[in-house]
Amino acid sequence: MAPPVMITNIFVYPVKGCQGISLESALLTPEGRLYLDREFAVVDSRGDRYPAMKSLSMRELPGLASIKTEFITKGHRVIKLVLSNASGSCVTVPVSASPSSSPDDLTIECSGKSTTSAGSWHLGHLPARNMGDEVSEFLSNHLNDPEVDTQKKNKPRSTYLLARALSTRSMAAYAGPNQKPYSADVAEQGRGEASPFKMQSLPVKSEDQLAFADFGSLNIASQSSFRYTQKLIREQDPAPAESEVSAHDIRAFRPNIVIDSDTLLAWHEELFIRWTVKSPDSKRSVPMRRLIGCPRCSVPARNHTTGKFQYSAPKRLRPQDALRKAFPDKLKNEAWGPEWEGTMFGVHCGVEFDEVVGKEESGEGVFLRKGDIISIDEEQKMNFTLCHVLVIVMFLCVIWPAFF
């Protein structure tokens, strides 16, 4: 019997752009996102180096990746978040915000610009809580270091704040059958009058919510696809240093859920339409649905713990180059449009929370765990060409090595 496809890693990224945390289990909330995922964001308080009060990502400030995040737990409950850097400095903040309003409450802009295409977007604002002077001092000292922020080292020193979201945003405002009308005007998008996307065909629901994540609530990727990407990179001319390839980690693509199996074909996850995550004893089941594939900017070519490019010049964007050459047809997606053209890796997905079995009694959500099994309920039919590509991939990655 073929081994099942399983969850092999779960990653939560509490602070947008900073390092993720690998978890044995994670709470999936009724909003379809992992608890505390991108719940916090770093902002430039005065706009000295970056637009003021905008949630910063690795696209603008790659050095965010040099900040490690860890949870402090009490029982099964996360109570504190620890930020630290390689020099040993660290700071601890509570993960919850007090219910009362504060004079330090902020309004954070959720916008951005692609580093590999012409696309830019504004997906609204979020009310947030300033997490205090101590974490601000830690962030400001670290991120103003010219070795960390090499792009803006000649700019005035910034005062950075850590903002915690006080609410969520609905994907349905900018994608799905009830999205706002399309407009390329970023100002209209920012006022909530328009969407930067033409995604009316996506099965987005009002309960698909997110905090400071760029587009979707939850992202799934497969280790099989990552291994095949590494294979393509190794075959490039000139070949990269093996040390660069072996040190490249799937976390550079910032997935939430990683799946794998000895028989899982590379890119098979892109064909999933509906699937169910089940506990091995079948007492928990979480139905999920595909929303859309994820076009990639330059971030996956960077080291996930330093923010520096993983590969040496002049071919710094090796992952993107390899995927672009191998799968040129995947660059174009009708829903994304030419503004967002890019190499695809991973899939944005939604959760059918009303159908979940095994919810926590508190109603806070349901746990996903490493070792949970993926049962595919519906998948896209493969065309003749794609079918043959997957068979070849299977032969090269699974059958051929077994004989030699």
Residue, then its C-alpha position, 0 to 999 in steps of 0.5 A: m500500500a502506498p504511503p499516505v500524503m501527510i503534513t510534515n511541517i507546520f510553520v507560523y510566522p508571528v511577525k510579518g517578514c521575520q523568521g517562522i516557528s516550526l510547530e508540532s501542532a498549531l491551532l487553526t482558527p475559524e477564520g481559516r488561518l493559523y493562530l498568531d500567523r502574521e498577527f504582528a508587523v514591524v512599521d517605520s513610525r515616522g517614515d524615515r526609511y520606509p513609508a510611515m505606518k505601513s506593515l513591512s515585509m522582506r520585499e522592502l526590508p530583507g533584514l527582517a529575516s534575521i529576527k528569530t521568533e519563539f513562543i512561550t507557552k503555558g500548557h497548550r496556550v501561547i502567552k508570550l512572543v520572544l524576538s531575538n537576533a544573532s548577537g544575543s539581544c532579545v525582547t519578550v512581548p505578550v501575544s494578547a492585547s488588552p481589550s481597552s483602547s490605548p492612546d498608542d493604538l495605530t492604524i496600519e496600511c496593508s500595501g505592497k509592490s512586487t519585486t518581480s512584476a509590475g503589480s502593486w496593491h493596497l488591501g486596506h488598513l488594520p487597527a493595531r496596538n503598539m507593543g511598547d518602547e522596549v520592543s521598539e528599542f530592540l527593533s530600532n537598534h537591530l534594523n538600523d544596523p548597516e549590516v542588516d539594512t544595507q539598502k537604506k544605510n545612508k538614510p536617517r535612523s528610523t524608529y521602528l514599532l511592533a504593531r499587533a493587529l486588533s482585528t482581521r481583514s476579509m479576503a472577500a473584499y478583494a477576491g471572490p464573487n463579492q469582491k470590490p470592482y477592479s481598478a489599478d488605482v492604488a488610491e481607490q484600493g486604499r479607500g476600500e472602493a476597488s480591488p487590484f485583482k480580477m478574481q471573481s471566479l475564486p471560491v473565497k468566502s467572507e470567513d476567509q480572514l487574515a491579519f498582516a499576510d499579503f494575500g491569503s489566510l493559509n498557504i500549502a506547499s509540498q516538499s516534493s515540489f521543493r526537491y524538484t526545484q532544487k534539482l532544476i537549480r543544480e542543473q543550471d549553467p553555470a551550476p551553483a555551489e552545492s553548499e548554496v543549494s543544500a542550505h536553501d530551505i522550503r521556509a524561504f517560500r514561507p508556507n504554513i503547511v508542508i506536505d510530503s510522501d514517498t509517492l507524492l509527485a512534484w506539483h501535485e498539490e497544484l491540482f488539489i481542488r478539495w481535500t481533507v486533513k485527517s488525524p490518523d485516528s480519523k477523530r479530526s477532519v478539516p476540509m479545505r479548498r483551493l483558492i489559487g496558486c501563489p506567484r513568487c517575488s524575490v523573497p524565496a531566493r533569500n536565506h530565511t534566517t538572514g534575508k541575504f540572497q541565497y545564491s551568489a551573483p550574478k544569478r541571485l534569482r536561481p529559484q525563479d529562473a529555474l521554474r520560469k524556464a521549466f514551466p513557462d506556461k505557469l507564468k500566466n494565470e487568468a485570475w492573477g493577470p499580467e500585472w502579477e505574472g511570476t513563477m508559481f510555488g505553493v497554493h493559497c487555500g481556504v477552510e470549510f470550518d462549518e464542516v470541521v470535526g474535532k473542534e476545540e470545546s472552547g470554539e477557538g478552532v481545531f488543531l492541525r498536527k504533524g503526521d495528519i493525513i491528506s485525503i484528496d476529495e477532488e482534483q483538477k483533471m490533468n491535460f495530456t501534456l501535464c500528465h506526461v510531465l508528472v509521470i516523468v517527474m515520478f520516474l526521475c525522482v522515485i522509480w529511477p533511484a530505486f533501481f540505482 
